Amino acid sequence: LLGSEFLDVPRLSRILYNGRFFNYPLTAVNALVGLGPVNAVRILASYARAKIRPSGKEDTFVGWVTNRFGRRLYEIFFRTYTEKVWGIPCGEISAERAAQRIQGLSLARAILNATPLTRRDPGIKPLITAMKYPRLGPGQMWEACRDRIVQLGGSVLMQHKMTGIELSGGVATAVVAANVQGTVRIEANHVVSTTDLRSLVGSLGDSVPPAVRDAANALRYRDFLLVPLILDRENVFPDNWIYVHTPGVEVGRIQNFKNWSPDMVPDSTKTCLGMEYFCFQGDHLWKSNDDSLISLASRELEVLGLASANDVVDATVVRMPKAYPIYDSGYRSHLEMVRKYLDSLPNLHSIGRNGMHKYNNQDHSMYTAHLTVENMLGTHRHDAWAVNTDSEYHEEQRVEQA
């Protein structure tokens, strides 16, 4: 879609904890060295206790992490950030979340692999250090996609709200949408949806069994606020993202848009930092007005020692509902019931992060669309739901063995 507009971008992400930077994703040796000898001894002692007396259950985030890293490292690096992101206690988060983001790393293996006498396990995957990125940001891909569809004779309806999907004889027959000018009904041989499953099931009307509707309504989502700050500084830090584990601030992650592409910030003397906040619709963050959020973000940037609040010369606020599907203790059973019902509608395809209630990266989501199109054309038969189920960390790559 983009050709030369796709850039090869160096990628650096780190964790910020109490004024110090650590590797992201966390590596055990880096954590031990960075936290100092006293904390290192306490972490190793806690790790030894976890190995001698492991938790009997690993079905929650806290049990999975504690058994592999010990309680102390869990409390320092995993608990604060995880509960900030998801808004629920780690004891209510499924272990799938931990397995997917932390992979099978153990503290003992990491320490051994760091010694010169131990050969590195070839199965350990290094972090991807470069990525493809659109010159003007990810939205540039979808603008190009829209233009291509129009060039090929198709149409793309913007600013329309989908209000219903009509079913007849066990198949989807039409989509109804509306905008300020009125309602439009579009007959369909196939319907592909990327909306959240709660909204999708709600759009299908009274034909949905009550148990399926209840299951869809039980799926939970975490909402998101982005506060982009324009700083009167040419450079601030080299990272694409900083994950904020420091307690006492509400910001969860900070994105440096200029480090993805210089053209994301037209004035080369300025920098744009995206202060990312995780919240629920209706909580104190979501209900705060823009001025309050900009003031909070500017103040927290200074508290973290990354820049002065006086460097901020402009800002705005972007609110994004249902940004993250929550892996709580009951989500699996609810999801399976919804999926079973949707699978009975052969020409209705639900894809992407919210369409599958799965914490997909963008490439995973696009791949589910690719497989679904091949299914629609009858060229292959894929299970798009199987994408991103291997519990391997999303941003690492496997080293090929000779």
C-alpha positions as CSV (number, residue, x, y, z in Angstrom):
1,L,0.0,0.0,0.0
2,L,2.7,2.5,0.9
3,G,5.9,1.4,-0.9
4,S,8.7,3.9,-0.1
5,E,6.5,5.6,2.5
6,F,7.2,2.6,4.8
7,L,10.3,3.4,6.8
8,D,12.8,1.1,8.5
9,V,12.8,2.5,12.0
10,P,15.2,1.6,14.9
11,R,13.2,0.5,17.9
12,L,14.1,1.1,21.5
13,S,11.7,0.7,24.4
14,R,12.7,0.8,28.1
15,I,11.1,0.6,31.6
16,L,11.4,3.6,33.8
17,Y,11.4,2.8,37.5
18,N,12.3,5.3,40.2
19,G,14.5,7.3,38.0
20,R,16.4,4.4,36.4
21,F,15.9,2.7,33.0
22,F,15.6,-1.0,32.6
23,N,15.3,-3.3,29.5
24,Y,11.9,-3.8,28.0
25,P,10.7,-6.5,28.1
26,L,12.3,-7.0,31.5
27,T,15.4,-9.2,31.7
28,A,16.3,-10.6,35.0
29,V,20.1,-9.8,35.1
30,N,19.4,-6.2,34.0
31,A,16.9,-5.9,36.8
32,L,19.2,-7.4,39.5
33,V,22.1,-5.1,38.5
34,G,20.0,-2.0,38.1
35,L,18.3,-2.4,41.5
36,G,21.6,-2.7,43.4
37,P,23.1,-5.4,45.6
38,V,20.7,-5.2,48.5
39,N,17.6,-5.5,46.4
40,A,19.4,-8.2,44.3
41,V,20.0,-10.3,47.3
42,R,16.4,-9.9,48.4
43,I,15.1,-10.7,45.0
44,L,17.2,-13.9,44.8
45,A,16.0,-14.9,48.3
46,S,12.4,-14.4,47.2
47,Y,13.1,-16.3,44.0
48,A,14.5,-19.2,46.1
49,R,11.4,-19.3,48.3
50,A,9.2,-19.4,45.2
51,K,11.2,-22.4,43.8
52,I,11.0,-24.3,47.1
53,R,7.4,-23.5,47.8
54,P,5.7,-22.5,44.5
55,S,2.1,-21.5,44.3
56,G,-0.2,-24.4,43.7
57,K,-2.1,-22.5,41.0
58,E,-0.9,-20.6,38.0
59,D,-4.2,-19.6,36.6
60,T,-3.8,-15.9,37.5
61,F,-1.2,-13.3,36.6
62,V,0.2,-13.1,40.1
63,G,0.6,-16.9,40.5
64,W,2.3,-17.3,37.1
65,V,4.8,-14.4,37.6
66,T,5.6,-15.2,41.2
67,N,6.4,-18.8,40.5
68,R,8.9,-17.7,37.8
69,F,10.5,-14.6,39.4
70,G,9.6,-14.6,43.1
71,R,7.3,-12.3,45.0
72,R,9.7,-9.4,45.4
73,L,10.5,-8.9,41.7
74,Y,6.8,-9.3,41.0
75,E,6.0,-6.5,43.4
76,I,8.7,-4.2,42.0
77,F,8.2,-4.6,38.3
78,F,5.0,-6.4,37.5
79,R,2.3,-5.5,39.9
80,T,2.2,-1.7,39.7
81,Y,2.3,-1.4,35.9
82,T,0.0,-4.3,35.3
83,E,-2.7,-3.1,37.6
84,K,-2.3,0.5,36.2
85,V,-2.9,-0.9,32.7
86,W,-5.8,-3.2,33.4
87,G,-7.5,-1.5,36.4
88,I,-8.1,-4.7,38.3
89,P,-6.0,-6.7,40.8
90,C,-3.4,-9.1,39.3
91,G,-5.2,-11.9,41.1
92,E,-8.2,-11.3,38.8
93,I,-6.1,-11.3,35.6
94,S,-5.8,-14.5,33.6
95,A,-2.3,-16.1,33.5
96,E,-2.6,-16.0,29.7
97,R,-1.8,-12.3,29.9
98,A,1.5,-13.1,31.7
99,A,2.5,-16.0,29.4
100,Q,1.9,-13.9,26.3
101,R,3.9,-10.8,27.4
102,I,6.7,-12.3,29.6
103,Q,7.1,-15.7,27.8
104,G,8.9,-18.7,29.3
105,L,11.8,-16.8,30.9
106,S,13.0,-18.0,34.3
107,L,15.3,-16.1,36.6
108,A,17.7,-19.0,36.9
109,R,18.0,-19.4,33.1
110,A,18.6,-15.6,32.6
111,I,21.3,-15.6,35.2
112,L,23.1,-18.6,33.8
113,N,22.8,-17.3,30.2
114,A,24.6,-14.1,31.4
115,T,27.7,-16.0,32.7
116,P,30.6,-16.5,30.3
117,L,30.7,-20.2,31.1
118,T,27.2,-20.9,29.8
119,R,26.2,-21.1,26.2
120,R,23.2,-19.0,25.4
121,D,20.0,-21.1,24.8
122,P,19.4,-20.7,21.1
123,G,15.6,-20.8,21.7
124,I,15.7,-17.5,23.6
125,K,14.3,-14.8,21.3
126,P,16.0,-11.4,21.1
127,L,13.8,-8.2,21.0
128,I,13.1,-6.9,17.6
129,T,15.4,-3.9,17.2
130,A,13.9,-2.4,14.0
131,M,10.4,-2.1,12.7
132,K,8.5,-0.9,9.6
133,Y,6.6,2.3,10.2
134,P,4.5,4.5,7.9
135,R,6.1,7.9,7.4
136,L,3.0,9.8,8.7
137,G,1.9,7.2,11.2
138,P,-0.3,4.1,11.0
139,G,-3.3,6.0,9.7
140,Q,-1.5,6.6,6.5
141,M,-1.9,2.9,5.7
142,W,-5.7,3.1,6.0
143,E,-5.9,6.3,4.0
144,A,-4.0,4.6,1.2
145,C,-6.3,1.5,1.5
146,R,-9.4,3.7,1.3
147,D,-8.0,5.4,-1.8
148,R,-7.2,2.1,-3.4
149,I,-10.7,0.8,-2.9
150,V,-12.2,4.0,-4.4
151,Q,-9.8,3.7,-7.4
152,L,-11.0,0.1,-8.0
153,G,-14.7,1.3,-8.0
154,G,-15.6,0.6,-4.4
155,S,-17.0,3.0,-1.8
156,V,-16.0,3.7,1.7
157,L,-18.6,5.3,3.9
158,M,-17.0,7.6,6.6
159,Q,-18.8,9.1,9.6
160,H,-21.5,6.4,9.6
161,K,-22.5,4.5,12.7
162,M,-23.5,0.9,12.2
163,T,-26.9,0.4,13.8
164,G,-27.8,-3.2,12.9
165,I,-26.9,-6.4,11.0
166,E,-29.9,-8.1,9.5
167,L,-30.1,-11.9,9.7
168,S,-32.2,-14.3,7.6
169,G,-32.1,-18.0,7.4
170,G,-29.0,-18.2,9.6
171,V,-26.9,-15.8,7.5
172,A,-26.2,-12.1,7.5
173,T,-28.0,-10.4,4.7
174,A,-27.5,-6.6,5.2
175,V,-25.9,-3.9,7.3
176,V,-27.8,-0.9,8.4
177,A,-25.9,2.3,9.1
178,A,-26.8,5.9,9.8
179,N,-25.3,9.4,9.7
180,V,-26.6,12.9,10.1
181,Q,-28.3,12.7,6.7
182,G,-30.2,9.5,7.3
183,T,-30.0,5.7,7.1
184,V,-28.5,3.5,4.5
185,R,-29.1,-0.3,4.1
186,I,-26.3,-2.3,2.4
187,E,-27.1,-5.8,1.2
188,A,-24.2,-8.2,1.8
189,N,-22.9,-11.6,0.8
190,H,-20.3,-11.3,3.6
191,V,-20.0,-9.1,6.6
192,V,-16.6,-8.5,8.2
193,S,-16.6,-6.8,11.6
194,T,-13.8,-5.3,13.6
195,T,-16.0,-3.8,16.3
196,D,-16.0,-5.1,19.9
197,L,-18.0,-8.3,20.4
198,R,-20.4,-6.7,22.8
199,S,-21.5,-4.2,20.1
200,L,-21.5,-6.8,17.4
201,V,-23.8,-9.1,19.3
202,G,-26.0,-6.2,20.3
203,S,-26.3,-5.2,16.6
204,L,-27.8,-8.6,15.7
205,G,-31.2,-8.0,17.3
206,D,-33.5,-10.3,19.1
207,S,-32.5,-13.4,17.2
208,V,-29.5,-13.8,19.5
209,P,-30.1,-16.2,22.4
210,P,-30.2,-14.4,25.8
211,A,-27.3,-16.5,27.1
212,V,-25.1,-15.3,24.3
213,R,-26.1,-11.7,24.8
214,D,-25.3,-12.0,28.5
215,A,-21.9,-13.5,27.7
216,A,-21.1,-10.7,25.3
217,N,-22.1,-8.0,27.8
218,A,-19.9,-9.7,30.4
219,L,-16.8,-9.1,28.3
220,R,-14.9,-6.2,29.7
221,Y,-12.7,-3.5,28.1
222,R,-10.1,-1.0,29.3
223,D,-10.3,2.5,27.9
224,F,-7.5,4.8,26.9
225,L,-6.5,8.5,27.0
226,L,-3.7,10.0,25.0
227,V,-2.4,13.4,25.9
228,P,0.1,14.5,23.2
229,L,2.4,17.2,24.5
230,I,4.4,19.5,22.1
231,L,7.7,20.4,23.7
232,D,10.0,23.2,22.7
233,R,12.9,20.8,22.6
234,E,14.5,19.2,19.5
235,N,15.2,15.9,21.4
236,V,14.1,14.5,24.7
237,F,15.0,10.8,24.9
238,P,16.0,8.1,22.3
239,D,13.1,5.6,23.0
240,N,10.1,5.0,20.9
241,W,8.2,4.1,24.1
242,I,8.9,4.3,27.8
243,Y,6.9,2.1,30.1
244,V,6.4,3.8,33.4
245,H,6.6,1.5,36.4
246,T,7.4,4.3,38.9
247,P,4.7,4.4,41.5
248,G,2.9,7.6,42.4
249,V,2.1,8.7,38.8
250,E,-0.9,7.8,36.7
251,V,0.8,7.8,33.3
252,G,1.4,4.3,32.0
253,R,3.5,4.7,28.9
254,I,5.1,7.6,27.0
255,Q,5.5,7.5,23.2
256,N,7.9,9.6,21.3
257,F,6.4,10.2,17.9
258,K,9.4,11.9,16.4
259,N,11.5,8.8,17.0
260,W,9.1,6.8,14.8
261,S,9.3,9.3,12.0
262,P,10.7,12.9,11.9
263,D,7.8,13.8,9.7
264,M,5.4,13.1,12.6
265,V,6.6,16.4,14.0
266,P,6.7,19.0,11.2
267,D,8.8,21.5,13.2
268,S,12.2,19.9,13.7
269,T,12.9,22.1,16.7
270,K,10.0,20.5,18.6
271,T,9.2,17.1,20.0
272,C,5.8,15.4,20.5
273,L,5.4,13.1,23.4
274,G,2.2,11.0,23.8
275,M,1.4,10.6,27.5
276,E,-0.7,7.4,27.7
277,Y,-3.3,6.8,30.4
278,F,-5.3,3.7,31.0
279,C,-8.8,4.2,32.5
280,F,-12.4,3.2,32.5
281,Q,-15.2,5.3,31.0
282,G,-16.7,7.3,33.9
283,D,-13.7,7.2,36.2
284,H,-11.9,10.3,37.3
285,L,-9.4,10.4,34.4
286,W,-12.1,9.9,31.7
287,K,-14.3,12.6,33.2
288,S,-11.5,15.1,33.6
289,N,-11.6,18.0,31.2
290,D,-8.8,18.5,28.7
291,D,-7.1,21.3,30.6
292,S,-6.9,19.2,33.7
293,L,-5.5,16.2,31.8
294,I,-2.9,18.4,30.0
295,S,-1.8,19.9,33.3
296,L,-1.6,16.4,34.8
297,A,0.5,15.1,31.9
298,S,2.8,18.1,32.0
299,R,3.4,17.8,35.7
300,E,4.0,14.0,35.6
301,L,6.5,14.4,32.8
302,E,8.5,16.7,35.1
303,V,8.0,14.4,38.2
304,L,9.6,11.6,36.1
305,G,12.6,13.8,35.3
306,L,12.1,13.6,31.6
307,A,11.4,17.2,30.8
308,S,10.2,20.4,32.4
309,A,6.5,21.3,32.4
310,N,7.6,24.7,31.1
311,D,8.8,23.0,27.9
312,V,5.2,22.2,26.9
313,V,4.0,24.7,24.3
314,D,0.9,23.0,23.1
315,A,-1.2,19.9,23.8
316,T,-4.4,18.1,23.1
317,V,-6.4,15.1,24.3
318,V,-7.6,12.0,22.5
319,R,-10.1,9.6,24.1
320,M,-10.3,6.0,22.8
321,P,-13.0,3.7,24.4
322,K,-12.5,-0.1,24.4
323,A,-8.9,0.0,23.5
324,Y,-7.9,-3.1,25.4
325,P,-9.9,-6.4,25.8
326,I,-9.5,-7.5,29.5
327,Y,-8.4,-11.1,30.2
328,D,-10.2,-11.4,33.5
329,S,-10.9,-14.7,35.2
330,G,-14.3,-15.2,33.4
331,Y,-13.5,-13.9,30.0
332,R,-12.6,-17.3,28.4
333,S,-16.0,-18.9,29.1
334,H,-17.8,-15.8,27.9
335,L,-15.7,-15.6,24.7
336,E,-16.2,-19.3,23.9
337,M,-20.0,-18.9,24.1
338,V,-20.0,-15.8,21.8
339,R,-17.6,-17.4,19.4
340,K,-19.7,-20.6,19.2
341,Y,-22.8,-18.5,18.2
342,L,-20.9,-16.4,15.7
343,D,-19.4,-19.6,14.1
344,S,-23.0,-20.7,13.3
345,L,-23.3,-17.6,11.0
346,P,-21.1,-18.7,8.1
347,N,-20.9,-15.3,6.3
348,L,-20.3,-13.1,9.4
349,H,-16.6,-12.7,10.2
350,S,-15.3,-11.0,13.3
351,I,-11.6,-10.1,13.2
352,G,-9.0,-7.9,14.8
353,R,-8.3,-7.1,18.5
354,N,-11.8,-6.3,19.7
355,G,-13.5,-8.5,17.1
356,M,-11.8,-11.5,18.7
357,H,-11.4,-10.1,22.2
358,K,-7.7,-10.8,21.9
359,Y,-4.7,-8.6,22.8
360,N,-3.4,-8.6,19.2
361,N,-0.8,-6.3,17.8
362,Q,-1.6,-4.5,14.6
363,D,0.2,-7.1,12.5
364,H,-1.7,-9.9,14.1
365,S,-5.0,-8.1,13.4
366,M,-4.2,-7.5,9.8
367,Y,-3.2,-11.2,9.4
368,T,-6.6,-12.3,10.7
369,A,-8.2,-10.1,8.0
370,H,-5.9,-11.7,5.4
371,L,-6.9,-15.2,6.4
372,T,-10.6,-14.3,6.5
373,V,-10.5,-13.0,3.0
374,E,-8.9,-16.2,1.8
375,N,-11.7,-18.1,3.6
376,M,-14.3,-15.9,1.9
377,L,-12.8,-16.5,-1.5
378,G,-12.8,-20.3,-0.9
379,T,-9.1,-20.6,-1.7
380,H,-8.1,-21.9,1.7
381,R,-9.7,-22.9,5.0
382,H,-8.1,-21.1,7.9
383,D,-8.9,-20.7,11.6
384,A,-8.3,-17.0,12.0
385,W,-8.9,-17.4,15.8
386,A,-5.7,-19.4,16.0
387,V,-3.6,-16.3,15.2
388,N,-1.5,-15.2,18.2
389,T,-2.2,-18.2,20.5
390,D,1.3,-19.5,21.0
391,S,2.0,-17.5,24.2
392,E,5.2,-16.1,22.7
393,Y,6.0,-12.5,23.3
394,H,4.7,-10.3,20.6
395,E,7.8,-8.2,19.9
396,E,10.5,-10.9,19.9
397,Q,11.8,-13.0,17.2
398,R,13.0,-16.6,17.2
399,V,16.6,-17.3,16.5
400,E,16.9,-19.8,13.7
401,Q,19.1,-22.8,14.7
402,A,21.7,-24.1,12.2
